[in-house]
Amino acid sequence: MSYLEYNVKTIPTGLRKVLYFNWPLVLLVAAVAAVGFLMLYSVAGGRLEVWAEPQMKRFAVGMTAMLVIGFVPIWFWRNISAVAYLLALLLLVAVEFFGSIGMGAQRWIELGPLRLQPSELMKVALVMLLAAYYDWLDIKKTSHPLWVLIPVLIILTPTVLVLKQPDLGTAILLLAGGGLVMFVAGVSLWYFGTVIALSVALIFAVFESRGTDWQLIEDYQFRRIDTFLDPSSDPLGAGYNITQAQIALGSGGWTGRGFMQGSQSRLNFLPEKHTDFIFTTLAEEFGFVGAVSLLALYVLILVFCVQSALSNRDRFSSLLILGISGTFFLFFMVNMSMVTGLMPVVGVPLPLVSYGGTAMIILLGAFGLVQSAHIHRPR
């Protein structure tokens, strides 16, 4: 034992856990959230109390949750993973019967003064259960059809419930996040190749069915596809959102118009400027440099998470960190692709930046699980 290791072991356990925290990750998360506060202040026209102040309060609650969760031993989270999944599943079912409706979707449930979106909780609970499942399963059985079917059912059950809300963006994240955990757990690539081949075949069949007696989707859904492929075909209708977003992105140039000088957001041309399309406001005001800087912060968060996962000798902890960081990557990748026109608009917020209470607090709680795995890793 080295002199440094000996001195660390003589420190009381509580203080030792503070030293073991992944503090660079905490600072990076806080930096991204600060960018969010700045942009929410801007899109509100310089008013702190509209969106920025409530978001700061939620961030304080989320950071407290992250620290508390990080101090709890990782074995506790492994043991309650099934309970967390079942609770999230019950809440999704409850949304079907008691959920409140907003913007044409039934995604929220009122719990006293709280307005909870259970699908956000499911994103984390799903990763927890799959990580616990593959930690329990003999690694030699990982690709056996029977043992592959079980996680597939675990993933598809909440995905179907979320699709009924309807919430295509979250359903995609659940499928992709669950598939990512299966991939890093070592499931054979043949399964993924089969799924990709079937997906391509299905897309081909959808397009071939257009105008036939066996048309697979509705006409309005085909119109949405047409708008995604060519937003200018309906610039004042279905293509309005993406057209305005692209105008904002292009007008920012290299260094942007300046803080609070974005015409698209200031004149309310930009839709959902404080939630799904907040990235375009950032790009308009701070330009290419600002957009790439935010992306760099996101990448650094991933780097620290992946480094922690690869250095962890506990299988559950490694899978948990990779699953959470992978879901986080899907969050900002889908949002940025969506607002730049690379993907259809599916309603996925920009993590830690877009306005939203449930998403902010639960994501910070998920980073608390990453901290717990990092702090309590075998040494």
C-alpha positions as a Markdown table, in Angstrom:
| # | Residue | x | y | z |
|---|---|---|---|---|
| 1 | Met | 0.0 | 0.0 | 0.0 |
| 2 | Ser | 1.4 | 3.4 | -1.0 |
| 3 | Tyr | 1.7 | 6.3 | 1.4 |
| 4 | Leu | -1.1 | 8.2 | -0.4 |
| 5 | Glu | -3.4 | 5.2 | -0.3 |
| 6 | Tyr | -2.7 | 4.7 | 3.4 |
| 7 | Asn | -3.5 | 8.4 | 4.2 |
| 8 | Val | -6.8 | 8.2 | 2.2 |
| 9 | Lys | -7.9 | 5.1 | 4.1 |
| 10 | Thr | -7.3 | 6.9 | 7.4 |
| 11 | Ile | -9.9 | 9.6 | 6.4 |
| 12 | Pro | -13.5 | 9.0 | 7.7 |
| 13 | Thr | -15.7 | 7.2 | 5.2 |
| 14 | Gly | -18.0 | 10.1 | 4.5 |
| 15 | Leu | -15.2 | 12.5 | 3.7 |
| 16 | Arg | -13.4 | 9.8 | 1.7 |
| 17 | Lys | -16.5 | 9.5 | -0.5 |
| 18 | Val | -16.4 | 13.2 | -1.2 |
| 19 | Leu | -12.8 | 12.8 | -2.4 |
| 20 | Tyr | -13.7 | 9.9 | -4.6 |
| 21 | Phe | -16.5 | 11.9 | -6.4 |
| 22 | Asn | -15.9 | 12.4 | -10.1 |
| 23 | Trp | -15.7 | 16.2 | -9.7 |
| 24 | Pro | -14.8 | 17.0 | -13.3 |
| 25 | Leu | -18.1 | 15.4 | -14.3 |
| 26 | Val | -19.9 | 17.5 | -11.7 |
| 27 | Leu | -18.3 | 20.7 | -13.1 |
| 28 | Leu | -19.1 | 19.8 | -16.7 |
| 29 | Val | -22.7 | 19.1 | -15.9 |
| 30 | Ala | -22.9 | 22.4 | -14.1 |
| 31 | Ala | -21.3 | 24.2 | -17.1 |
| 32 | Val | -23.9 | 22.8 | -19.5 |
| 33 | Ala | -26.7 | 23.8 | -17.1 |
| 34 | Ala | -25.3 | 27.3 | -16.9 |
| 35 | Val | -25.5 | 27.5 | -20.7 |
| 36 | Gly | -29.1 | 26.6 | -20.4 |
| 37 | Phe | -29.8 | 29.3 | -17.8 |
| 38 | Leu | -28.2 | 31.8 | -20.1 |
| 39 | Met | -30.3 | 30.8 | -23.1 |
| 40 | Leu | -33.5 | 30.7 | -21.1 |
| 41 | Tyr | -32.8 | 34.2 | -19.9 |
| 42 | Ser | -32.3 | 35.3 | -23.5 |
| 43 | Val | -35.4 | 33.7 | -25.0 |
| 44 | Ala | -37.5 | 35.3 | -22.2 |
| 45 | Gly | -36.3 | 38.7 | -23.4 |
| 46 | Gly | -34.0 | 39.3 | -20.4 |
| 47 | Arg | -36.5 | 38.2 | -17.8 |
| 48 | Leu | -35.1 | 35.8 | -15.2 |
| 49 | Glu | -38.3 | 34.8 | -13.5 |
| 50 | Val | -40.0 | 33.4 | -16.6 |
| 51 | Trp | -37.9 | 30.3 | -17.4 |
| 52 | Ala | -34.4 | 30.7 | -16.1 |
| 53 | Glu | -35.2 | 31.1 | -12.4 |
| 54 | Pro | -37.5 | 28.0 | -12.1 |
| 55 | Gln | -34.9 | 26.0 | -14.0 |
| 56 | Met | -32.2 | 27.1 | -11.5 |
| 57 | Lys | -34.3 | 25.9 | -8.6 |
| 58 | Arg | -34.8 | 22.6 | -10.3 |
| 59 | Phe | -31.1 | 22.3 | -11.0 |
| 60 | Ala | -30.4 | 22.9 | -7.3 |
| 61 | Val | -32.9 | 20.1 | -6.4 |
| 62 | Gly | -31.3 | 17.8 | -9.0 |
| 63 | Met | -27.8 | 18.5 | -7.9 |
| 64 | Thr | -28.7 | 17.7 | -4.3 |
| 65 | Ala | -30.3 | 14.5 | -5.5 |
| 66 | Met | -27.1 | 13.6 | -7.5 |
| 67 | Leu | -24.9 | 14.1 | -4.5 |
| 68 | Val | -27.2 | 12.1 | -2.2 |
| 69 | Ile | -27.6 | 9.2 | -4.7 |
| 70 | Gly | -23.9 | 9.2 | -5.2 |
| 71 | Phe | -23.2 | 8.6 | -1.5 |
| 72 | Val | -25.5 | 5.5 | -1.5 |
| 73 | Pro | -23.6 | 2.2 | -2.1 |
| 74 | Ile | -24.0 | 0.9 | -5.7 |
| 75 | Trp | -25.3 | -2.5 | -4.4 |
| 76 | Phe | -28.4 | -0.8 | -3.1 |
| 77 | Trp | -29.3 | 0.5 | -6.6 |
| 78 | Arg | -28.6 | -2.9 | -8.1 |
| 79 | Asn | -31.0 | -4.5 | -5.6 |
| 80 | Ile | -33.9 | -2.0 | -6.2 |
| 81 | Ser | -33.5 | -1.9 | -10.0 |
| 82 | Ala | -36.5 | -4.2 | -10.5 |
| 83 | Val | -38.6 | -2.2 | -8.1 |
| 84 | Ala | -37.7 | 1.1 | -9.9 |
| 85 | Tyr | -38.7 | -0.5 | -13.3 |
| 86 | Leu | -42.0 | -1.7 | -12.0 |
| 87 | Leu | -42.8 | 1.6 | -10.3 |
| 88 | Ala | -42.0 | 3.5 | -13.6 |
| 89 | Leu | -44.2 | 0.9 | -15.5 |
| 90 | Leu | -47.1 | 1.4 | -13.1 |
| 91 | Leu | -46.8 | 5.2 | -13.5 |
| 92 | Leu | -46.9 | 4.7 | -17.3 |
| 93 | Val | -50.1 | 2.6 | -17.0 |
| 94 | Ala | -51.5 | 5.3 | -14.7 |
| 95 | Val | -50.9 | 7.9 | -17.3 |
| 96 | Glu | -53.3 | 6.0 | -19.6 |
| 97 | Phe | -56.1 | 6.4 | -17.1 |
| 98 | Phe | -55.3 | 9.5 | -15.0 |
| 99 | Gly | -52.7 | 11.4 | -17.1 |
| 100 | Ser | -53.1 | 15.1 | -17.9 |
| 101 | Ile | -53.1 | 16.2 | -21.5 |
| 102 | Gly | -50.9 | 18.9 | -22.9 |
| 103 | Met | -50.1 | 19.8 | -26.6 |
| 104 | Gly | -52.2 | 16.9 | -27.9 |
| 105 | Ala | -50.4 | 14.3 | -25.8 |
| 106 | Gln | -51.2 | 12.5 | -22.6 |
| 107 | Arg | -47.7 | 12.2 | -21.0 |
| 108 | Trp | -47.9 | 13.6 | -17.5 |
| 109 | Ile | -49.4 | 12.6 | -14.2 |
| 110 | Glu | -50.3 | 14.9 | -11.3 |
| 111 | Leu | -48.9 | 13.9 | -7.9 |
| 112 | Gly | -50.0 | 16.6 | -5.6 |
| 113 | Pro | -48.0 | 19.8 | -6.4 |
| 114 | Leu | -45.7 | 17.7 | -8.7 |
| 115 | Arg | -46.2 | 17.2 | -12.4 |
| 116 | Leu | -44.3 | 14.0 | -13.3 |
| 117 | Gln | -43.5 | 12.6 | -16.7 |
| 118 | Pro | -43.1 | 8.9 | -16.0 |
| 119 | Ser | -41.4 | 8.2 | -19.4 |
| 120 | Glu | -38.4 | 10.2 | -18.2 |
| 121 | Leu | -38.1 | 8.0 | -15.1 |
| 122 | Met | -38.5 | 4.9 | -17.3 |
| 123 | Lys | -35.4 | 5.9 | -19.3 |
| 124 | Val | -33.2 | 5.4 | -16.2 |
| 125 | Ala | -35.1 | 2.5 | -14.6 |
| 126 | Leu | -34.9 | 0.5 | -17.9 |
| 127 | Val | -31.1 | 0.9 | -18.0 |
| 128 | Met | -30.9 | -0.1 | -14.3 |
| 129 | Leu | -32.9 | -3.3 | -14.8 |
| 130 | Leu | -31.0 | -4.3 | -17.9 |
| 131 | Ala | -27.7 | -3.7 | -16.2 |
| 132 | Ala | -28.8 | -5.8 | -13.2 |
| 133 | Tyr | -30.1 | -8.5 | -15.5 |
| 134 | Tyr | -26.8 | -8.9 | -17.4 |
| 135 | Asp | -24.9 | -8.7 | -14.2 |
| 136 | Trp | -26.9 | -11.7 | -12.9 |
| 137 | Leu | -26.9 | -13.7 | -16.1 |
| 138 | Asp | -24.0 | -16.0 | -16.9 |
| 139 | Ile | -22.0 | -14.3 | -19.6 |
| 140 | Lys | -22.1 | -17.6 | -21.7 |
| 141 | Lys | -25.9 | -17.3 | -22.0 |
| 142 | Thr | -25.9 | -13.7 | -23.2 |
| 143 | Ser | -26.7 | -14.5 | -26.8 |
| 144 | His | -29.0 | -17.6 | -26.2 |
| 145 | Pro | -32.4 | -16.8 | -27.8 |
| 146 | Leu | -34.3 | -17.4 | -24.6 |
| 147 | Trp | -32.1 | -15.0 | -22.6 |
| 148 | Val | -32.3 | -12.5 | -25.4 |
| 149 | Leu | -36.1 | -12.6 | -25.5 |
| 150 | Ile | -36.4 | -11.5 | -21.8 |
| 151 | Pro | -34.6 | -8.1 | -22.2 |
| 152 | Val | -36.5 | -7.5 | -25.5 |
| 153 | Leu | -39.8 | -7.8 | -23.6 |
| 154 | Ile | -38.5 | -5.6 | -20.9 |
| 155 | Ile | -37.7 | -2.9 | -23.5 |
| 156 | Leu | -40.8 | -3.3 | -25.6 |
| 157 | Thr | -43.4 | -3.2 | -22.8 |
| 158 | Pro | -42.7 | 0.5 | -21.8 |
| 159 | Thr | -42.0 | 1.4 | -25.4 |
| 160 | Val | -45.5 | 0.4 | -26.5 |
| 161 | Leu | -47.1 | 2.4 | -23.6 |
| 162 | Val | -45.1 | 5.5 | -24.5 |
| 163 | Leu | -46.1 | 5.2 | -28.1 |
| 164 | Lys | -49.7 | 5.3 | -27.1 |
| 165 | Gln | -49.3 | 8.7 | -25.4 |
| 166 | Pro | -48.1 | 9.4 | -28.2 |
| 167 | Asp | -44.4 | 10.2 | -27.7 |
| 168 | Leu | -42.4 | 8.9 | -30.6 |
| 169 | Gly | -39.2 | 10.7 | -29.5 |
| 170 | Thr | -39.1 | 9.0 | -26.0 |
| 171 | Ala | -40.1 | 5.6 | -27.6 |
| 172 | Ile | -37.1 | 5.9 | -29.9 |
| 173 | Leu | -34.8 | 6.7 | -26.9 |
| 174 | Leu | -36.1 | 3.7 | -24.9 |
| 175 | Leu | -35.5 | 1.3 | -27.8 |
| 176 | Ala | -32.1 | 2.7 | -28.6 |
| 177 | Gly | -31.0 | 3.0 | -24.9 |
| 178 | Gly | -32.1 | -0.6 | -24.2 |
| 179 | Gly | -30.5 | -1.9 | -27.4 |
| 180 | Leu | -27.2 | -0.1 | -26.4 |
| 181 | Val | -27.1 | -1.9 | -23.0 |
| 182 | Met | -27.7 | -5.2 | -24.8 |
| 183 | Phe | -24.9 | -4.4 | -27.2 |
| 184 | Val | -22.3 | -3.5 | -24.6 |
| 185 | Ala | -23.4 | -6.6 | -22.5 |
| 186 | Gly | -22.1 | -8.7 | -25.4 |
| 187 | Val | -25.3 | -9.8 | -27.2 |
| 188 | Ser | -24.4 | -11.3 | -30.6 |
| 189 | Leu | -24.2 | -8.8 | -33.5 |
| 190 | Trp | -26.3 | -11.2 | -35.6 |
| 191 | Tyr | -29.4 | -10.0 | -33.6 |
| 192 | Phe | -28.6 | -6.4 | -34.3 |
| 193 | Gly | -28.0 | -7.1 | -37.9 |
| 194 | Thr | -31.3 | -8.9 | -38.2 |
| 195 | Val | -33.2 | -5.9 | -36.6 |
| 196 | Ile | -31.5 | -3.4 | -38.9 |
| 197 | Ala | -32.3 | -5.6 | -42.0 |
| 198 | Leu | -35.9 | -5.9 | -40.9 |
| 199 | Ser | -36.1 | -2.1 | -40.2 |
| 200 | Val | -34.8 | -1.3 | -43.7 |
| 201 | Ala | -37.2 | -3.8 | -45.3 |
| 202 | Leu | -40.1 | -2.2 | -43.3 |
| 203 | Ile | -39.2 | 1.3 | -44.4 |
| 204 | Phe | -39.0 | 0.1 | -48.0 |
| 205 | Ala | -42.4 | -1.6 | -47.7 |
| 206 | Val | -43.9 | 1.6 | -46.3 |
| 207 | Phe | -42.8 | 3.7 | -49.3 |
| 208 | Glu | -43.8 | 1.0 | -51.8 |
| 209 | Ser | -47.3 | 0.8 | -50.2 |
| 210 | Arg | -48.1 | 4.5 | -50.9 |
| 211 | Gly | -51.2 | 4.8 | -53.0 |
| 212 | Thr | -52.0 | 1.1 | -53.0 |
| 213 | Asp | -54.8 | -0.9 | -51.4 |
| 214 | Trp | -52.4 | -2.2 | -48.7 |
| 215 | Gln | -51.0 | 1.2 | -47.7 |
| 216 | Leu | -49.2 | 0.8 | -44.4 |
| 217 | Ile | -49.5 | 4.3 | -42.9 |
| 218 | Glu | -52.0 | 7.1 | -43.2 |
| 219 | Asp | -51.8 | 9.9 | -45.8 |
| 220 | Tyr | -51.0 | 12.6 | -43.2 |
| 221 | Gln | -48.0 | 10.5 | -42.1 |
| 222 | Phe | -46.8 | 10.4 | -45.6 |
| 223 | Arg | -47.2 | 14.2 | -45.8 |
| 224 | Arg | -44.9 | 14.5 | -42.7 |
| 225 | Ile | -42.3 | 12.4 | -44.4 |
| 226 | Asp | -42.5 | 14.6 | -47.5 |
| 227 | Thr | -42.1 | 17.7 | -45.3 |
| 228 | Phe | -39.0 | 16.2 | -43.6 |
| 229 | Leu | -37.4 | 15.4 | -47.0 |
| 230 | Asp | -38.4 | 18.8 | -48.4 |
| 231 | Pro | -39.5 | 21.4 | -45.7 |
| 232 | Ser | -39.9 | 24.1 | -48.4 |
| 233 | Ser | -42.8 | 22.1 | -49.9 |
| 234 | Asp | -45.0 | 23.4 | -47.0 |
| 235 | Pro | -43.1 | 26.3 | -45.4 |
| 236 | Leu | -46.1 | 27.8 | -43.6 |
| 237 | Gly | -47.6 | 24.5 | -42.5 |
| 238 | Ala | -45.9 | 21.3 | -41.5 |
| 239 | Gly | -42.5 | 22.6 | -42.6 |
| 240 | Tyr | -42.7 | 25.8 | -40.6 |
| 241 | Asn | -40.8 | 24.7 | -37.5 |
| 242 | Ile | -37.8 | 23.2 | -39.3 |
| 243 | Thr | -37.7 | 26.1 | -41.8 |
| 244 | Gln | -37.5 | 28.7 | -39.1 |
| 245 | Ala | -34.9 | 26.6 | -37.2 |
| 246 | Gln | -32.7 | 26.4 | -40.3 |
| 247 | Ile | -33.0 | 30.2 | -40.8 |
| 248 | Ala | -31.9 | 30.8 | -37.2 |
| 249 | Leu | -29.0 | 28.3 | -37.6 |
| 250 | Gly | -27.8 | 29.9 | -40.8 |
| 251 | Ser | -28.1 | 33.5 | -39.7 |
| 252 | Gly | -25.7 | 32.9 | -36.7 |
| 253 | Gly | -22.7 | 32.5 | -39.0 |
| 254 | Trp | -19.3 | 31.8 | -37.3 |
| 255 | Thr | -19.6 | 33.9 | -34.1 |
| 256 | Gly | -23.4 | 34.7 | -34.0 |
| 257 | Arg | -25.5 | 37.9 | -33.8 |
| 258 | Gly | -24.7 | 38.4 | -30.1 |
| 259 | Phe | -26.3 | 37.6 | -26.8 |
| 260 | Met | -30.0 | 38.4 | -26.9 |
| 261 | Gln | -29.7 | 39.7 | -30.5 |
| 262 | Gly | -31.3 | 36.7 | -32.2 |
| 263 | Ser | -34.1 | 37.9 | -34.4 |
| 264 | Gln | -35.8 | 34.5 | -34.8 |
| 265 | Ser | -36.3 | 34.0 | -31.1 |
| 266 | Arg | -36.8 | 37.7 | -30.2 |
| 267 | Leu | -39.6 | 38.1 | -32.8 |
| 268 | Asn | -41.1 | 34.7 | -31.9 |
| 269 | Phe | -40.6 | 33.2 | -35.3 |
| 270 | Leu | -38.8 | 30.2 | -33.7 |
| 271 | Pro | -41.2 | 27.6 | -32.3 |
| 272 | Glu | -40.7 | 26.0 | -28.9 |
| 273 | Lys | -37.7 | 28.3 | -28.4 |
| 274 | His | -37.3 | 27.4 | -24.7 |
| 275 | Thr | -37.6 | 23.7 | -25.1 |
| 276 | Asp | -37.0 | 21.5 | -28.2 |
| 277 | Phe | -35.5 | 24.3 | -30.4 |
| 278 | Ile | -33.3 | 26.1 | -27.8 |
| 279 | Phe | -30.2 | 24.9 | -29.6 |
| 280 | Thr | -31.1 | 27.0 | -32.7 |
| 281 | Thr | -31.3 | 30.1 | -30.4 |
| 282 | Leu | -27.8 | 29.3 | -29.1 |
| 283 | Ala | -26.5 | 28.9 | -32.7 |
| 284 | Glu | -28.1 | 32.1 | -33.8 |
| 285 | Glu | -26.7 | 34.2 | -30.9 |
| 286 | Phe | -23.3 | 32.6 | -30.6 |
| 287 | Gly | -22.8 | 31.1 | -34.0 |
| 288 | Phe | -20.9 | 28.0 | -35.0 |
| 289 | Val | -18.3 | 28.6 | -32.2 |
| 290 | Gly | -21.0 | 28.6 | -29.5 |
| 291 | Ala | -22.7 | 25.5 | -31.0 |
| 292 | Val | -19.4 | 23.5 | -31.2 |
| 293 | Ser | -18.5 | 24.7 | -27.7 |
| 294 | Leu | -21.7 | 23.2 | -26.2 |
| 295 | Leu | -21.1 | 20.0 | -28.2 |
| 296 | Ala | -17.6 | 19.8 | -26.8 |
| 297 | Leu | -19.0 | 20.0 | -23.2 |
| 298 | Tyr | -21.3 | 17.1 | -24.0 |
| 299 | Val | -18.5 | 15.1 | -25.5 |
| 300 | Leu | -16.3 | 15.7 | -22.4 |
| 301 | Ile | -19.1 | 14.4 | -20.2 |
| 302 | Leu | -19.3 | 11.3 | -22.3 |
| 303 | Val | -15.5 | 10.9 | -22.1 |
| 304 | Phe | -15.4 | 11.0 | -18.3 |
| 305 | Cys | -18.4 | 8.6 | -18.1 |
| 306 | Val | -16.9 | 6.1 | -20.4 |
| 307 | Gln | -13.5 | 6.3 | -18.7 |
| 308 | Ser | -15.2 | 5.6 | -15.4 |
| 309 | Ala | -17.0 | 2.6 | -16.9 |
| 310 | Leu | -13.9 | 1.1 | -18.5 |
| 311 | Ser | -11.9 | 1.4 | -15.2 |
| 312 | Asn | -14.7 | -0.2 | -13.2 |
| 313 | Arg | -14.3 | -4.0 | -12.4 |
| 314 | Asp | -17.9 | -4.4 | -11.3 |
| 315 | Arg | -20.1 | -5.5 | -14.3 |
| 316 | Phe | -23.3 | -3.9 | -13.1 |
| 317 | Ser | -21.6 | -0.6 | -12.5 |
| 318 | Ser | -19.9 | -0.6 | -15.9 |
| 319 | Leu | -23.1 | -1.5 | -17.8 |
| 320 | Leu | -25.1 | 1.1 | -15.8 |
| 321 | Ile | -22.6 | 3.9 | -16.6 |
| 322 | Leu | -22.4 | 3.0 | -20.2 |
| 323 | Gly | -26.2 | 2.7 | -20.4 |
| 324 | Ile | -26.8 | 6.1 | -18.8 |
| 325 | Ser | -24.1 | 7.9 | -20.8 |
| 326 | Gly | -25.4 | 6.2 | -24.0 |
| 327 | Thr | -28.9 | 7.5 | -23.3 |
| 328 | Phe | -27.5 | 10.9 | -22.6 |
| 329 | Phe | -25.7 | 10.8 | -26.0 |
| 330 | Leu | -28.9 | 9.8 | -27.7 |
| 331 | Phe | -30.6 | 12.8 | -26.1 |
| 332 | Phe | -28.5 | 15.5 | -27.5 |
| 333 | Met | -27.7 | 13.7 | -30.7 |
| 334 | Val | -31.4 | 13.3 | -31.6 |
| 335 | Asn | -32.2 | 16.9 | -30.6 |
| 336 | Met | -29.4 | 18.4 | -32.6 |
| 337 | Ser | -30.2 | 16.2 | -35.6 |
| 338 | Met | -33.8 | 17.1 | -35.3 |
| 339 | Val | -33.4 | 20.9 | -35.2 |
| 340 | Thr | -30.8 | 20.8 | -38.0 |
| 341 | Gly | -33.1 | 18.9 | -40.3 |
| 342 | Leu | -31.1 | 15.6 | -40.3 |
| 343 | Met | -34.0 | 13.8 | -38.5 |
| 344 | Pro | -37.8 | 14.3 | -38.4 |
| 345 | Val | -39.0 | 16.5 | -35.5 |
| 346 | Val | -40.0 | 14.1 | -32.8 |
| 347 | Gly | -40.0 | 16.3 | -29.6 |
| 348 | Val | -36.8 | 15.4 | -27.7 |
| 349 | Pro | -35.4 | 18.2 | -25.5 |
| 350 | Leu | -31.8 | 19.2 | -25.3 |
| 351 | Pro | -30.4 | 17.7 | -22.0 |
| 352 | Leu | -29.7 | 20.1 | -19.2 |
| 353 | Val | -30.4 | 23.1 | -21.5 |
| 354 | Ser | -34.1 | 22.9 | -22.5 |
| 355 | Tyr | -36.7 | 24.1 | -20.0 |
| 356 | Gly | -38.3 | 21.2 | -18.1 |
| 357 | Gly | -38.5 | 20.0 | -14.6 |
| 358 | Thr | -38.8 | 16.2 | -14.8 |
| 359 | Ala | -36.2 | 15.8 | -17.4 |
| 360 | Met | -33.7 | 18.0 | -15.5 |
| 361 | Ile | -34.1 | 16.4 | -12.1 |
| 362 | Ile | -34.2 | 12.8 | -13.3 |
| 363 | Leu | -31.1 | 13.2 | -15.6 |
| 364 | Leu | -29.2 | 14.7 | -12.7 |
| 365 | Gly | -30.4 | 11.7 | -10.6 |
| 366 | Ala | -29.1 | 9.4 | -13.3 |
| 367 | Phe | -25.7 | 11.1 | -13.0 |
| 368 | Gly | -25.9 | 10.4 | -9.3 |
| 369 | Leu | -26.1 | 6.7 | -10.2 |
| 370 | Val | -22.9 | 7.2 | -12.3 |
| 371 | Gln | -21.3 | 8.8 | -9.3 |
| 372 | Ser | -22.4 | 6.0 | -7.0 |
| 373 | Ala | -20.8 | 3.5 | -9.4 |
| 374 | His | -17.6 | 5.5 | -9.6 |
| 375 | Ile | -17.3 | 6.1 | -5.8 |
| 376 | His | -18.0 | 2.5 | -4.8 |
| 377 | Arg | -16.0 | 0.8 | -7.5 |
| 378 | Pro | -13.6 | -2.0 | -6.4 |
| 379 | Arg | -10.2 | -0.4 | -5.5 |
